[in-house]
Amino acid sequence: MPRTPEPRFTCTIPSIHDDIPLNVRLYHPDCLSRPESKDSKHEEEAEAKWQKKGIVMAHPYAPMGGSYDDHVVNIVIDEFLRKGWIVGTFNFRCVGAHGSKGRTSWSGRPESDDYISFAAFFMHYLSYLRPNPLPTAVFTPEPPLAPTKKSRDDAPVMVLGGYSYGSMILRHLPPVPSILQPFASPLEGSAADEILLRAHKLADQINLKWINEARASAERGRRRHETKLSVTMGGEETSPKKRRSSRDIRRSMEGSNGRRSLNISEGLRSISHRRSPHPQVTPEPTAPRPAIMMPDVCYLLVSPLTAPISTLAAPSLAHKFWSKSANSTTSDVIAKHRSLVVYGDRDQFSSVHKVREWVRRMQNQGSSQCSADEIEGAGHFWNEHSVESRLRSAIEQWERKARERPA
């Protein structure tokens, strides 16, 4: 198996659930690491040479050693990088998961927010990138405006993926518009605001690098020798004072509402109606940011868990995950997008019969775009003889469907 390349960026972002820092990695394909001299007089033509496409891949159960260094996760990383995709991975909260903080929950709700936090970070990062610049391009740190006159064919292609426990969390995420909603106008200093600042800062760093390389390439008349950029980052983009204030507001919202709510305006009203002997500092929502173009979303689920293992990992999610209800909104979300469920018929942690039945229910829905690939002889860890090559083949064939939009 080829060694997975070094990530372009390694950094941390806060979870919108409780500000727990999450370790994340971003990988760039070779086609974005070796710029070529541009002769085009139109920047749009240069940028069109690379279709914006990216995949988020979540790892298996952290208390049992799962992390973004997992073997199967790295198989997915390798396959999509070779096809020109930007890849993002992250560690769920769990002490021991490659230095992660926090603890794995029984509800799955914190982990769902961890996934939402990284998915939103990744979508904004992908949207801010401006690859293949002209040598005459001028660096501007302003977020790009979402195109209004272009067709949906110009939207980024985004795959949300998960393996084992990661696929169970993915299965319960809301639709992408709901994922992005908390980031439209976040409170200054909040976790959502910090996530956007980090995405913008890293994209700016890469965009400026590409402009400088384009100029150097034009001056020398040949391709510039690639210098590896592997950056480790941490800390916070906003001042500690603003971040502390945001955390205090969030705790107050949790205390008054009994649970955390993404409805910011409702939370702020509950705070303003409480009497306090000391004046509180209330962060203002940041100015509305230019909306990013909604990505064309696909789903990749590798070895989804079934009961009883899924019940032990996240009891509150297990019933919903395998619900036979025809009104399952999460099944609708996956089935109505280009999706792949790939699993082995000898999975030690999943019932192949339950997975088949679940796939069949999704495929029987109207306008379903769900496909499945059952690999004979494959177990949960994909380490049996010759099964890795068949997993790679299944991913490679589906990748074409993911990037080639349906007519």
Residue, then its C-alpha position, 0 to 999 in steps of 0.5 A: m500500500p502506498r504511504t499516505p502523503e504528509p498533510r498540507f495542514t495539521c491544526t486544531i479547531p473548536s467543536i461547536h458543542d463545547d469548544i473542545p479542540l479537535n485535531v484536523r488534517l487537510y491533504h492536497p492532491d498533486c495536481l494542486s501542488r505542482p502549478e503550471s505556467k498559465d497563458s490564459k488571459h482569463e482567470e476563470e479559464a485558469e481556475a476551471k482546470w481543477q474542479k473543486k471537489g473534496i471529501v471528509m472522512a470520519h474514523p472508527y470508534a476512538p475508545m477502541g483505538g480509532s483515529y484519523d491514522d486508521h488503515v481504512v481511513n488512509i485507504v480512502i485518503d489515498e484513493f481520493l487524493r490520486k483522483g485529484w480530491i482535497v481530503g479532510t480528516f479529523n479526530f472525534r473527542c476522546v482521550g487517547a485518539h492521537g492526543s484528542k481532548g474530551r471523552t467519547s459520549w454515549s449519546g453521539r450528540p457531541e460527536s455529531d457536533d464535532y463532525i458538523s464543526f469540521a464539515a463546515f470548516f472544510m466546506h468554507y476552506l474549499s470554497y475560499l481556495r483560488p487555485n491556478p491563478l494567473p501570474t498577474a493575479v492580486f491577492t485579496p483576503e476577502p471571502p469570495l462571493a458565491p456565484t449567482k449567475k453560474s449554473r449548479d454545474d459550478a458548485p463544489v462536489m463534496v463527499l461526506g464519509g465515515y467508516s464504522y463508528g464514523s459512518m454511524i455519526l454521519r448517518h445522523l447528520p442534518p442536511v448540509p443547509s442545516i450544517l451551514q446555518p450556524f456559520a452564516s452569522p456567528l457570534e464574535g469569538s464563538a466556536a463557529d466564528e473561530i472555525l470560519l477564521r481558521a478556514h479563511k486564514l489557511a485558504d489565504q496562506i495557500n492562495l498567496k503561495w499559489i500566486n507567488e508560484a505562478r509569478a515565479s514560474a512565469e519569470r523562469g519560463r518553467r515549472r518551479h520545483e515543488t517545496k513541501l508545505s506541511v504546517t502544524m497550527g494551533g491556538e485561536e484566531t480570536s483574542p482569549k478575551k473574546r473567546r472567554s466571553s463567548r464561552d460564558i454566553r454559551r454556558s448561560m444559554e445551556g443553563s437557561n434552556g436545559r440544553r444547547s441550542l443552535n437558535i442564537s436569537e432565542g438563547l440571547r433573549s433568554i439571557s436578557h430576561r434574566r436578572s443578574p447582579h453583575p453586567q454581562v458582556t454580550p458579543e454581537p453577531t458578526a456581520p453576515r458573511p458572503a454565502i458560499m455556494m451550496p456544494d453538490v453533496c454525496y455520501l460514503l459509508v464504509s462498514p456501518l455498524t449494526a446492533p448490538i455493537s451500535t447500541l453499545a457505542a451510542p445507545s440513543l442513536a442505535h434505534k434511529f439508525w436501523s429504524k424501519s420507519a418510512n419517515s426516516t428523514t436521515s435515510d431520505v437525505i442519504a438516499k436522495h444524494r449520490s451515495l455508496v454503502v460498501y461493506g463485507d459479508r463477514d463483518q464481525f461487528s455488523s449484521v450483513h442481513k440488517v445492512r442489506e435490508w437498510v440499503r434495500r429500503m433506501q434504494n426503494q425510495g423514490s428518486s434514490q441514488c443510493s448504491a451498495d457494494e458487498i465484498e465477499g470475504a471481507g471483515h470489518f477491518w478489511n485485512e483479509h486476503s485480497v479484500e483491500s484491492r476490492l475495497r479500493s476498486a469499489i471506491e474508485q468506480w463510485e468516485r466517478k459517479a460522485r464527480e460526474r453530476p447526474a444529467 
